Amino acid sequence: MNLLRRKSITELQSEALTDTSLKRALGAWNLILLGIGAIIGTGIFVLTGTVAAQNAGPAVVMSFVLAGVASIFAALCYSEFASTVPMAGSAYTYGYATLGEFVAWIIGWDLILEYALGAVTVAIGWSGYVVSLLKDFGIIFPPQFSAARGTLVTLADGSTVTALFNVPAIFIIAAVTALLIVGIKESASFNNVIVVIKVAVVLLFIAGAIKAINPANWHPFSPPSQGREDAFGWTGVVAGAGIVFFAYIGFDAVSTAAQEAKNPRRDMPIGIIGSLLICTVLYIIVSGIATGVVPYNELSVPDPIAFAADRAGMGVWMRRLVKFGAIAGLSSVILVMLLGQSRVFWAMSRDGLLPAFINRVHPRFKTPWITSIVTGIIVAIFSAIFTVREAGSLVSIGTLLAFVIVSIGVLVLRIREPELPRAFKTPAVWIVAPLGALSAMYLMRYLHIQTWIRLLIWLAIGLVIYFAYSMHHSVLATKSPQSSPPPSPKP
């Protein structure tokens, strides 16, 4: 019944060295590309336009800066944890080792909002780009099967139809789930190829569109507030940061693959921090160029970067290339999100908080195939009926909450076990970790009240499951009734 029982850090470190249930196949370069694969996607290809048009105007650049700064603080904390406790589960495992089982359950349940709904959001964006690209080649996909249920889709003749569900989104989820079951090495190789393609497309857009910038489109840089907290002005910039924060979740998804890294103590910090820094620079440049080429109030379209490329006079070929790059890029984001969610489920099942049957590893492929299938089914259902903005806001608040807990957890572990060997230490931890927690909470403050209500409902459902099932089936519940394990011995 003890909600604060914790997992031993030394036992986790020992388990990381001896557990061979998952295949260790990822090096530092794979991890960096895994991070870039997750980060560069919806943030550039979808959310840039909607946030500029509805929240921040050209100051969407500042929204990306704010979200990037908050991410860097959290990335340093994640790096310390990932190198110290190189186990699958990411923030869930870190919370279990520092703040106790109850907090671990909350963060594990919360991570479903981050990874599963993250995949939902990206699958919806993927669908929009596929339908748009097919239209460029004269192929019209049935509009009633290409958007969220209840969405009004405008046809070429100006009439509208009501969408039933999103078939392309279901298709991409099914395809990526199958790839994840086949193997981590195959998944990483696919991701590497896709990342090269989408980064090349982003760089081509930067090189071609920068010449078409009209500085007048940047004035006013931050449009005056329209009376709502999330509609322009400084509060709109912050609200926009809370939304585009979704675009940065890739770096912490890297930490879910710690148990599949060849040398996690060295390579996890490289993958987490390296991918974040590269993508932050690209985000800032691309959002600045897009709002410089197209007036911000015209960017609320499903494919804003392709729209900006077309307005920049880069030709039909570039518009199609951007769409192809977006499709490829969003595919890799879906892959990393589904990978992250299936590993979190796998870790929770291993600890007894979820049913044991989903903890099975495929005997041939060495992947958690049951959790991959369960994750794929859940994500496919929601991607067929949700809109981008509904899912994106929930992903942002789920990610921010995870960052708060990880930042606090690093400080708790520093106090509780100061002599614990750490391959990577968060620099200036007493400044960085509090700033990581506070900046995440600050961004959460500006998310819409509906997003908060949905978060509380989601957490309430999680608490019912925990007290009805997980608390009684926890592996730690069958061990010592002590509230926490003894401190780790000094090296």
N, C-alpha and C positions, 0 to 999 in steps of 0.2 A: 504493500500500500504506500510505500515511500516514493513520493513524486520526484525526489531529488537524487535518487540513486544514479551513480555515474559509472561509465566504463573507464577502466584503467588505461592511462596513456601508454604505460610500458607494455601492457597486454596487447593493445592495438598495434604498437610498433613491432612487437614480436610476431603478431598475426600477419602483418604486412610483409614480413620477411619469409614466412613459411607458407602462406596461403597461395596455392597455385591453381585455384579453381577457375580464375579468369586468365586469359593469355596476355602476357606482358610483351607487347609488340610495338609500343609507341616511343619514339625518341623525341628530343627537344624540338626538332623541326616539325615533326608530326603534330606536336602539341601547340606550337605557334600557329600552324595552319588550321588546326582544329578551332582555335580561338578566333582567328580571322574568319573562318568559315561560318561561325556562329554570329559574330558581331556585324560583319558587313552583309546587310540584307534589308530587312524591312525599314531599318532606320534611314538608309539612304534612298532606297527605291520606292518607299511608300509613305512613311511618316513625315519626311522632310516637307512635302507639299502640304499635307493637312495641318501640321502644326504652324507652318508659316501663314497659311490662309486663315486659320481660326484662332490662333493663340498669340503668336509673337511677331508676325511680319518678318522683315529681314533680320530682326534680332533673334531669329531661330538659331543663328550662329552662336549667340550667347547661351541659348538653351542647351546646345550641344556642349559648350564649354563647361557650364555648370554641372551637367550630368557626367561629363568626363572627369571633372575634378573629384566629384563624389565617388566615382568609380575607382579612381586611382588610390584614394584612401583605403577603400575596401579591398582593392586588389593586393595591396601590401599585406593586409591582415590575412587574406585568403592564402597568400604565398607562404606565410609562416606556418599556417595550419597544414597546408597541403604537403609541405616538405617534412613537417614533424610527424604528422599522422597520415601517411600516404595510403588511405583506404577509400574504397568507393563510398559514395554517400554525400560528399561535399559538406555543406554547412550542417546537414543533419548529423553526420558523424562528429563534427567538431563540437556541436552543441551538446551531444551526448557525453562527450569526454570532459566538458567544462561546466556546463550549467545544469545538467541532470536530464533524466528521461522525459519528464513532462515538457520541458523546453524543447528537447530534441524532437518529440512528437509534433509539437506545434510547428517547428521549422520544417520538418519533413512533410507535414500536411500542407504547409505554406508553399513549399517548393513545387507542389503540383500546379499552383497558380503560375509559377515562373516557367517551368519547363513544358508541361503539358499544354497550358494555354498559350505559351510562347509559340509552340508548334502550330496550334490552332490559328493564331494570328498570321503567321507566316504562310501557312497553307492557303489562307484566304487571299493574301497578296499574290501568291504564286498563281492561283486560279485567275485573278484579274489580268495578270500579264499574259498568261497562256491564251485566254480568250481574245485579248487585244492583238496578240501576234497572229493568231489564226485569222482574225478579221483582215489583217494587212494582206494576207494571201488569198482573200476571197472566201474563206471558210467561216461560216457563221455558226457558232455553237449555240444550241437552244438556250435562250436567255433565262427561261424558267428553271434551268438546271445549272446555273453558273453563279449564283449569289445566295446570300443568307435567306432563310425562310421569311417571307413577308416583305422582302426588299422590292421596291418598285424599280424595274429595269426599263430604261428608255430605248425604244427601237429606232431604226434609221428613219422611219416615216414620222417620228415624233410621238407615236403612241407608246403606251406602257403596258408591261405585263408584271404580274406578281411572281417572284421567284419561289420555288418549292424547296430546293436544297442545292448544295454546291457539289456537283459531281467531280470536277477536276480536283478539288481539295481532297476529296476522299481518295481519288486515284493516287496522288502523290504520297499521301500518308501510307497507303498500302504498299507502294513500291519501296519507300525508304524503310519501312518496318521489315520487309523481306530482306533487304540488304543488311540491316543490323543483325538479323538472325544468322546470316551466313558467316559473318566474322568481323572482328574489330579491325584486322589488318586490311581486309577488303574495303571496309567502310572508310578507313583512313585514306587509302589510296584513291578512292573515288572522291573524297573530300579534297585531297591535294590538287587533283586535276581541276575540279570545279573552282577552287580558290584562285588558281592561276588565271582561269578564264574571267572570273568576275572582277578581279583586281585590274586585269588588262583593260576591261571595258570601262571601269571607273577612271583609269588614267587617260584613256582615249577621250572620254567625255570632258575631263579637266582640260586637256590640251586643245580640244576643238572648240569648246564653249567659252573659254576664258576670253577669247577675242571678241565675243558678242556681248560682253557685259555693258550695260547702260547704267552708269552710276546714279542716274536719276531714280532708278528703281529701288535704290537703297534709302530714299528719303520719303517720309521719315523712317529712320532706321528702326525705331521702336514706336509704332503707331500709338496714339493716345488711347487710354483705357475707354472701353465702351460701357462701363458701369458694372461689369461682372469681373470677378477675380481672375477668371481664366481667359478673358478677352482683351488682350493687348496690354500695353503699359508694362511696368516691371513685374507685376503679379502675373501677367500673361506669359512673360518670359520664363518665370519660375514654374508656372503650370505646364508650359511647353517642355521644360526640362524634365518634369515628372513623367510626361508622356514619352518623350524620346529616350528616356532612361531605359526603356524597353530595349533599345538598340544596343545597349552595352552589356546585356546579360551573358554574352558569349564567354567572357573570360572566366566567370565562375563555373560555367559548364565544363571548362577544361578540368577543373578540380574533381569532377565526378569520375574522370578516367584515371585517377591516380593509381588504382590497382592494376591498370593495364599499361602503365608506363614502365620502360626498361630501368630507368634510374630516376625515380620520382623525387628523391631528396634534392637532386641538382636541377632536374629538368622542369619540374612543376612551376617554380617561380619564373623561369625563363618563358615558358609557354603562356602563363597568366599575364605577366607584366608586359612582355614583348608584344603580344597580340593586341592588348589594350592600347598601348601607345601608338602603334602603327595605325590602328583604325580611328582613333580620336583625331589624328591629324587629317586623315582622309575625309571624315565626317564634316569637320569645320570647313575645309576647302570646298567640298561639293555643295554644302548648303549655302555658302556664300555665293558661289557661282550661279546656282539655280535661281536664287532671289535677285541676282544682278541681271540675269537674262530675261526673266519673266516677272512682271509685277506680282507681288506676293498674293494678292487677292484672286489671282487666276490659277493658283497652284493646287487647289483642292480637287485633284483628279486622281484616278487610280494609279496612273503611271507618270508621276511628276518629272522624273529625270528624263524619260523618253520625250515628254512634252517639251521640256527645256531644250533638249538636243535638237528637236525639230524647229523650235523658235529661233535657235542659234544658227539655223541655216546649214546644219551639218548633213542634211539630205535624208532621204528615206532610208538609205542603207544604215545610217548611224542610229536612226530611231529603232529600226529592227534589231540592230546589234545590241543596243541598250536593253531592249526587251529580252533578247536572248540571254544577255548577261544577268539580267534580273532573275529570269527563270532559273538559270544555273545557280546563281548566288542564293536564292531563296531555298533551293533544294538542299544546299549544304547546311543552311541554318536549321531546316527541319531535321536533318540528320543528327546534328549535334544536340538539339533540344530533345529529340526522342531518345538519343543515347543517354543523356543526362537523367531524364525521368526514369528510364528503365533501371539505371544503376541505383538511383535513390530508392525505388521500390524494392530492388534486390537487397540493399543494405537493411532496410526496415524489416523485410521478411527474415533475413538472417538473424536479426535481433529479437524476433518473435512478436514484433508489433503489427505485422501483417501475416496472413496465413502462410504456413511453411511451404505449401506446394508451389508458390510462385518464386521460390528461391532456387529452383532447379536450374542447373547449367547444362546446356546441350552437350552430350558426350563427344560429338564430333567437332562442332564449331567453337566450343568453349565460350559460349555467350549465354547470358541470362534470357533464354528464348521465351519463357512464359511471361516474364515482365514486359518484354518487348511487344508481344502480341496483345497483352492487356492494355498497355499504353497506346498502341496503335489503334485499337478499337475505340477507346475512350476519345482520343484526339480526333479520329475520323468523324465520330458522331457530332462533336461540338463544332468542328470546322465546317460542317454542312449547314449549320443553322445560326452561327454567330456572325456579327459584323466585325471589321477590323478594329474599330474604335472601342467597342464593348470589350473585346478580348484584350486589346492592347493596354487599356487602363488597369485591368486586373493583374496583368503580367507585371506592370510597373510597380504596383503597390506590393505585390508578393515578393518581387526582387528586392525592393527597398527594405522590407521587413527582415529579409534574410541578411542583408548587409548590416543592419543594426545589430542583430544577434551575433554575427561573426565578429564584428568590431568589439563588442563588449566581451565576447568569449576570449579573445586574445589577451585582454587586460586581466581577466579572471585567472587565466592559466599562468600569466607572468607572476601574479601574486601567489597563487597556490603552489606552483612548482617552478620557482625561479631558476633552479639549477638544471632543469630538463635540457638535454642536448637538442639544439635546434640547428638544422642545416641552413636555414634562412631566418633572419630576425628582422621584424618590421622596424625600420629606422625611426627614431624619435617616437617610439610607440605610445608614450604618454601624451603626445600631441596628435599623431596620425589617427590612432584608434578612436579617441573621442570625437575628432573632426569627422571621421568616417560615419560614426553613429549619428552625430548631430546633423550632418549634411543630408543624410538619407531621411531622417525624420523631418527636416525642413522641406524637402521635396514632397514627402508624403502629405504634409500639411496642405498643399495646394492642389491635390487631386480632388476630383469631384465627389460630392457627398454620396452619390449613388455608388461610386467605387468603394467607399468606406463601408457602406451598408452591405454590399455584396461580400466584402472581405469578412465582416463580422458574422454574416450568415454562414460563410464557408468555414470559419474557425469554429463556430458553434456545432456544425455537423461533425467536424473533426473531433471535438471534445466528447461528443456522444459516443463515437466509435472507440475513442481511447478508453473511456471509463467502462464501456460495455464489453470490450474485447481485449484491446492491446495491453492494458495495465495488468491483466490477469495472465496473459500468455507471454509476457516479456521474459527473455532468457535470464535477465538479471533477477527476476522475481523468484526464480528457482534456486538462486544462489544465496549468498550471505545476505541477511536482512539489514546489513549496515547501510547507512545513508549514503556512504561514498567509500571508494576503495582507499587504502592507505596511500600516502604520497609516494611518488616514484623515488627509488633510491638515487643518491648522487652517483654520477659516473666515476 
